């Protein structure tokens, strides 16, 4: 009951014994808000309802709002209390300014039909749109508040236009809806159950009854409990309003079963290679979720590599683009994503309508499969002296035929317990994704997945790390991996950046003893893929440095195959970086 809430009172009455996050958590209104495992199971989507989502592989996320008139950080750019969050605001736009920006918001060039045509041309199957973010602004005609799109100079229902255009263009539509609302006076406060919860439920009834077919809900509960939103009852009603609807996992902590919602939501992370259920990686095209005109824009090459890795490991890629104040996507972002659409038009059948392959992701790349067809996606790049020959563990069924989808595949062999695939090296190096199609005697889904990771990491104690300069953290932080686990949001706090005036940054590993290095793994901070030209050099016995690989884009999880010969050191040389170089991994494996 309300009387049991310990934190209520003047100025929110924050207890000295409670953390900021804990002060927003409190008991259910009554016993009806607590659910059993059986009730939780009632909410899960069926496999049939999930099928289109698992087939889609690629969706577009859109974060938008009046906040872009003053900041490039949606909601989190507002100074003030953050009910439900784990930390208070320490900076940002004053709430008196932020909360009135909607009075100037007028996206005169917004064209919902054009948006949906763009989404289709990018090869995406669905869109997730921020109907209401944490700042409480509503992009729909909300009858219980003036803090909505109808009260802006624009004055037209954006959600209505989006829903109509999605239906017209055969694009699946999710509403993103934040349960916490940082501008509502009763949200997670003393009259939360009496005033805020009915306010929220009215929004959800509007969004899921007034706009035709809606395919999903993207919750964002922050650090709250499921009962604070009466999640069971409201979602059960939503499933009545929208049969077949699916939900992400962010519907509140504390459920009796581990699996919340219908799929998991790693944020700014590619997720795992063998998770126990389906997932969706939420990534930004720039460094921010909101419109970020000066932010680093990911290249087509970066996005494609992530899309293939995600699809091959059992997930979808949900790529965020932030429209500008006129209602248009940033031209340079569109140019890069359009290339994804062109690639999908040509090779998308090797990803869409497939499931993660029998071969787990590893150095080679990833695999996808559909019935008796297995697609191998080779993403690993090759040093000058490495052969274009790949070995994977032998399959547990007969291989009936093997064909190259992309140019360069030459032949295959099954010998000594391995499947060996041979490519023309020149053609291989010209492809971003080298795809091979295998026709199998049996459906690989009937068999256990096969691990492919065989490389042995070189321990940090076996080499010395140095850099030409360091602007943020010393390069040793790359080998401190605590906290990098699969979760809803991995927040990297340490990475190596060279000094701003360092014109030729280098990151060097000198071995205590010569090592037979098989693989180099490189990653940039997932928000700031910046490198556009780099070299990998090795140190030989004479102490001379020799370039063995020249690359352009690093991005996320780039593997480079070496010959495996003994070397005495290895060095990353950054020749060109468009924005700010932020290296999160320079790992080596024997």
Secondary structure, DSSP 8 states (H G I E B T S, - for coil): -GGG-TT-SGGGG--TTS-TTGGG----SSGGG---HHHHHHHS--HHHHHHHHHH-EEEEE---GGGGT-SSTTTTEES--TT-SS--SS-EEHHHHTTGGGG---TT--HHHHHHHHHHTT--EEEEEEE-TT--BSS--TT-SSBGGGSSS-S-HHHHHHHHHHHTT-EEEEEE-S--TT-TTTTSTTIIIIIHHHHHHHHHHHHHSSS---EEEE---S-BGGGGTHHHHHHHHHHHSTT-EE-S-S-B--SSS--SSSB--BSS---SS-SS-EEEEEESSSSSS--TTS----HHHHHHHHHHHHHTTEEEEEEE---TTS---HHHHHHHHHHHHHHHHHGGGTTT-EE-SB---SSEEEEEETTEEEEEE--EE-TT--SEEEEE--SS-EEEEEESSTTEEEEEEETTEEEEEE-HHHHHH-SSEEEEEEESS-GGGS--B------B--GGGEEEEES--SSS-GGGGG--TT--SSS-------B---TT-SS-EEEEEEEEEEE--EEEEEE-TT---EEEEEEEEE-TTS-EEEEEEES---SSEEEE----EEEEEEEEEEEESS---EEEEEEE-
